[in-house]
Structure formats: structure tokens, C-alpha cells
Amino acid sequence: MPISTGPLNVVDILRSIPDSVLTIDRNKRIVALNGPAEALTGIEEARAVGHPCRAILNSEICDTERCPFERTIAQGETSTNFNVAMRDASGTETPICINTSPLKNAGGEVVGVVETIRNVSHINHLMEELRAQRNTVQAILDSLAEGVFTVDRDGNITSVNRRAEQILGCTADELVGHRADRVLPPELSGPAAPLAAALKDGRHVRNHEVVVPARGGDLLALSLSTGPFRTEAGTTLGAVCTLRDLREIERIADERRSRTPFSAIIGKHRTIREVFDLMEMIKDSDSTVLLRGESGTGKGLFAQTLHAISPRHAQPFVKVSCAALPETLLESELFGHEKGSFTGAIRDRKGRFELADGGTIFLDEIGDLSPSVQVKLLRVLQEQEFERVGSNQTIQTDVRIIAATHRDLTQLMREGRFRGDLYYRLNVIPIHLPPLRDRKSDIPLLVEFLLERFAAKGKGAARTLSPRVMALLMEHDWPGNIRELENVLEHAIVCCRGGVIDLDSLPRSLAVERVAPEAERARPERERARRTRTAAPREAVLRALRAAGWNRSRAAVMLGVDRTTLWRKMRRLGISLDQ
């Protein structure tokens, strides 16, 4: 029975459709195809009509039970979205999508099939690009230390990274495609959870801590951060949630603290150990600390260490040198300023107290503050508030203050140059840092540390010191303290021509200070060594042992002899470690 029936010819209808369409009779022969179908197949209608459809489509499903034509003819039902490859005469394949519909006569009998064909090459290409992008994003997510999962606007989980699988104890297959509130604890996905706020109100939530049940019956402490992701027009598409296992964070923190918390500070002398003990006692306190010590004793390093072992260690550490700026600039530096408050104030600027909010501010050389700045600092200490320069708006601050000075503040108070009320506010926990001359037994440790640090920074290969140089360093009083020692060693490394630093490598001012006259230095090394061994008196040995904390190895270095020689000398001079 012919397909074309009634007053309107089906062929005329086909030619008016913009998609690629062809009609096939029950015998699988082409009845008609329109212009777009000619363009897609490369075959004109006149050549195609009467030929089997497989001659046109030439697909791998032709003449198989997968052919949508067979299903439509047999069942009289529409078949959609059959994705196959169409081959032309040269064998080139084009991906197409076929939809078939039955063509019936007036009596309802299926007399043929209408096939709509679409070239999906560009769609496949886009899908490949999307898959590649998705794989890239997933690889990035899987590399993160935090757990991450995403949901769509309806709360369905769309992706999960590996760390989230580990934290939640679920695989991605168990989560993706399911509503978050059905597969996750309510603390993570319930109506009161941060994730719901991100989807409903577009709110960002940071570091929200929750305790959720884990698989196995344990409780899991997590820190959540959530936020929406939107289109350029602002439409919410979904949300992302990051998870941090607080147990892991604590483990890392405990591991870091289990190492000596003062590893950055070199020293084993009793005076330094006393400072360590005091710092350990106050590490959980927010009390103001006043570091007192000569220039070069490492006040900045001690301040950083106090911050690092405190509960504020994850917050900012901000340093201000009170002696480096004039009064007008220092006030702006500390408290900030408003635009136009003085010449050069071209925009609003936050001060150091605002930048340090939640953390620690280190006020170095506090003794150099002007009276007017002292008044403002006193207010911060008393009220935890201040105003920017040029503003009357009060700003609240939450900072721990560590101050430092090499000056005698009590003497400055007597002279009227430092406020007594400010001094007593600062001097809550005073810490005295000993000068290097009072802990000379630490010099060998400091030398070793500094030489290794210079080598690590590329300032020359690691070198050793000759015994005479070490003895000279032990004798020097170091008015510039560790800073002076550091400068001396850097000078020696630059000037050293071999692997051992000798007297000629030292700064001339230091060498001349202690080295014997030229005639003495000209004597043969063997003679000088003999005189050193035989002339070293009992008091010199005792002095070295005391300075070394009765450590024979360090005392031997100080005396410029080896450990065995020192032991023999101690026996000969009647010196025992019991002394």
C-alpha cells in the first residue's frame, strides 16, 4: 500500500521540514528524503528513492535487531535517541542520532516509518571537552587535603573527592546522585546546616565546627566551610562544602608542638633554659609580655616563638619598629588613617592593630615612643579600642601585645620620658633575654647553626672553625650579641679561602682585639701549640669547663685542644667533674 494518501502528499510535508527527514516503506526502501537529509547523506533524492535504507545510512545496526526501524514497524511505537555512526562511500563515519515514528494509513495500519536524523558531531565534541574538563576538576579536587563535595540547587550530590570519601566513610558511588539530606548526617545537610544556608540564602559560612556520627559508632569532629556557586547572572546552581577533620588538624599541631617548641632558638645555657621554662608557662595566656635585653639578643625571634606556641598561632603576627618612623608616621602606621587626614593620605588605610586583629602585634623598641603615641597605646591596652588618624569612629581590637626594648624603662620613667601607667600595663610578664657574654657556652652551638644556615642560603659551602678562631670567639665579649656573631661569621665565610676559617678570615677589628703581637703570630705553629699545652693553668681549664656547663667536648673546643688532651690535663691538675 502506498505511503502517500489523502489530499496532502507526505513528500510535500517532508520538504518543508528543516531537519533531516526520510520516509521508508515496510520493505525498508526509501520513499522520500528532504533537502537537509540530502545534505547530510551526500545523496540526492532521485538516486536514493527505491533503494534500501542501509544503502543511505550504512550503519552498524542495519539489518540487526537493534535497528529502530524494525521496532517501529513491529510495535507501531516511536523510538528515540538512537546514537549510531553513519558511514559514507569512503568509509568516513559521522555520529548521528535517529528518532523513528510509525507512518499509518487511515485504517491505522503501519505502512512505513519516518526517520529524523541529526548530526551530533559537534555535540559529541562538546561532550568530550566537558568530560575532559570534569576529569581535570576532579583530579584537582582529589589532590586537596580537605574533603570536598558539591550539590545542585535541589540538594543532590553531584561530586565527591577522595578525601571526602575518607572522612565520611562512603564511596562516591554511594553518594553521587542522592539527596544530601538522605545520605549525610543532618549536621552536614539538614535544614539548619551551613549547606542549606548556602543554597537558600546564598550565604558563605567559614570554619563551622560540628560533631557527626561516623561509621563504626565513633564521633567525628569536623570544620565545615560552605558557599554557593552561581551563574554570571547570579542564579544559584548549587553549593560546595569543604570538610576538615579536626582530629587530623590537632594531630599535626600536636606533632609540631611535640618537637621542641623553641627549635628556632639556639641555646642550652641555664639562663636560656629559664626563659624557655617561663615561655612554656605562659604559652596559653593572652597577657602582655615585655621582652628586655640588649640589641642583638633576638627579641624579635623570641616574640615570634611566643606567638607560634600560643592559641593565636594561626592568626597574624605583625611587627612594628617604634624607632624606625617619626611620630606622625608612627601613629598612622599603628592606628591607620582616613583619606584626607593629612597631606599624602590619598586613601583610607588600615593600621597595624587592625591588621593584627585576632593575632599578635610585636612593638619593638617600645622605649622610643613619643608621649602622644604612648597615650593612645595605653588606651588600646586598657580598653582594646582606638581611632584612626582623622576619624572619630571607635574601632574594637582583639590583639595580644608583645613589646620589646633595650632601654631601661624605669630610668626613662624617672626622667619623665615614659609613662608609668603604660609601663605597668606592659610589664605584666617581663622576660629578660641574657646577653651572649653571659652564655658563652652556647657559642659553639650558635656557630654550628649559623654556618649551616649560611650554607643553605648559598653563601658559601659549610665550613669549620680552627681551634684558635673558636677560642677567640669564646673570649670576645660580644657587645652586639648574636647579631654581631652572625656578621663576624658571614665576613669570615666570604673571606675564607679554604674549608677552615682561620684568624686571617676574621674582621680585622676582632682579630686585633685578642690576637698576640705579630712576632708571636710568626712563631711556628708547633711551638705555640706546645706552649699552650704546657702553660694552660688550672684556673683557665676550670673557667672553660664552667663556661661549657662542664661539658668536656665544648670546653676542649674553647681551649683549642682535643678532648683527650683536656682529660689528661684535668687529671694532671687534679680537676674532677664533681667540682
C-alpha positions, 0 to 999 in steps of 0.5 A, a space after each residue: 500500500 502506498 505511503 502517500 494518501 489523502 489530499 496532502 502528499 507526505 513528500 510535500 510535508 517532508 520538504 518543508 521540514 528543516 531537519 533531516 527527514 526520510 520516509 521508508 516503506 515496510 520493505 525498508 526502501 526509501 520513499 522520500 528524503 528532504 533537502 537537509 537529509 540530502 545534505 547530510 547523506 551526500 545523496 540526492 533524492 532521485 538516486 536514493 528513492 527505491 533503494 534500501 535504507 542501509 544503502 543511505 545510512 550504512 550503519 552498524 545496526 542495519 539489518 540487526 535487531 537493534 535497528 529502530 526501524 524494525 521496532 517501529 514497524 513491529 510495535 507501531 511505537 516511536 523510538 528515540 535517541 538512537 546514537 549510531 555512526 553513519 558511514 559514507 562511500 569512503 568509509 568516513 563515519 559521522 555520529 548521528 542520532 535517529 528518532 523513528 515514528 510509525 507512518 499509518 494509513 487511515 485504517 491505522 495500519 503501519 505502512 512505513 516509518 519516518 526517520 529524523 536524523 541529526 548530526 551530533 558531531 559537534 555535540 559529541 565534541 562538546 561532550 568530550 571537552 566537558 568530560 575532559 574538563 570534569 576529569 581535570 576538576 576532579 583530579 584537582 579536587 582529589 589532590 586537596 587535603 580537605 574533603 570536598 563535595 558539591 550539590 545542585 540547587 535541589 540538594 543532590 550530590 553531584 561530586 565527591 573527592 577522595 578525601 571526602 570519601 575518607 572522612 565520611 566513610 562512603 564511596 562516591 558511588 554511594 553518594 553521587 546522585 542522592 539527596 544530601 539530606 538522605 545520605 549525610 548526617 543532618 549536621 552536614 545537610 539538614 535544614 539548619 546546616 551551613 549547606 542549606 544556608 548556602 543554597 537558600 540564602 546564598 550565604 558563605 559560612 567559614 570554619 563551622 565546627 560540628 560533631 557527626 556520627 561516623 561509621 563504626 559508632 565513633 564521633 567525628 569532629 569536623 570544620 565545615 566551610 560552605 558557599 554557593 556557586 552561581 551563574 554570571 547572572 547570579 542564579 544559584 546552581 548549587 553549593 560546595 562544602 569543604 570538610 576538615 577533620 579536626 582530629 587530623 588538624 590537632 594531630 599535626 599541631 600536636 606533632 609540631 608542638 611535640 618537637 621542641 617548641 623553641 627549635 628556632 632558638 639556639 641555646 642550652 645555657 641555664 639562663 636560656 633554659 629559664 626563659 624557655 621554662 617561663 615561655 612554656 608557662 605562659 604559652 596559653 595566656 593572652 597577657 602582655 609580655 615585655 621582652 628586655 635585653 640588649 640589641 642583638 639578643 633576638 627579641 624579635 625571634 623570641 616574640 615570634 616563638 611566643 606567638 607560634 606556641 600560643 592559641 593565636 598561632 594561626 592568626 597574624 603576627 605583625 611587627 612594628 619598629 617604634 624607632 624606625 618612623 617619626 611620630 606622625 608616621 608612627 601613629 598612622 602606621 599603628 592606628 591607620 588613617 582616613 583619606 584626607 587626614 593629612 597631606 599624602 593620605 590619598 586613601 583610607 588605610 588600615 593600621 597595624 592593630 587592625 591588621 593584627 586583629 585576632 593575632 599578635 602585634 610585636 612593638 619593638 623598641 617600645 622605649 622610643 615612643 613619643 608621649 602622644 603615641 604612648 597615650 593612645 597605646 595605653 588606651 588600646 591596652 586598657 580598653 582594646 579600642 582606638 581611632 584612626 588618624 582623622 576619624 572619630 569612629 571607635 574601632 574594637 581590637 582583639 590583639 595580644 601585645 608583645 613589646 620589646 626594648 633595650 632601654 631601661 624603662 624605669 630610668 626613662 620613667 624617672 626622667 619623665 620620658 615614659 609613662 608609668 601607667 603604660 609601663 605597668 600595663 606592659 610589664 605584666 610578664 617581663 622576660 629578660 633575654 641574657 646577653 651572649 657574654 653571659 652564655 658563652 657556652 652556647 657559642 659553639 652551638 650558635 656557630 654550628 647553626 649559623 654556618 649551616 644556615 649560611 650554607 643553605 642560603 648559598 653563601 658559601 659551602 659549610 665550613 669549620 672553625 680552627 681551634 684558635 678562631 673558636 677560642 677567640 670567639 669564646 673570649 670576645 665579649 660580644 657587645 652586639 650579641 648574636 647579631 654581631 656573631 652572625 656578621 663576624 661569621 658571614 665576613 669570615 665565610 666570604 673571606 675564607 679561602 679554604 674549608 677552615 676559617 682561620 684568624 686571617 678570615 676574621 674582621 680585622 677589628 676582632 682579630 686585633 682585639 685578642 690576637 698576640 703581637 705579630 712576632 708571636 703570630 710568626 712563631 711556628 705553629 708547633 711551638 705555640 701549640 706546645 706552649 699552650 699545652 704546657 702553660 694552660 693553668 688550672 684556673 683557665 681549664 676550670 673557667 672553660 669547663 664552667 663556661 661549657 656547663 662542664 661539658 668536656 667536648 665544648 670546653 676542649 673546643 674553647 681551649 683549642 685542644 682535643 678532648 683527650 688532651 683536656 682529660 689528661 690535663 684535668 687529671 694532671 691538675 687534679 680537676 674532677 667533674 664533681 667540682 
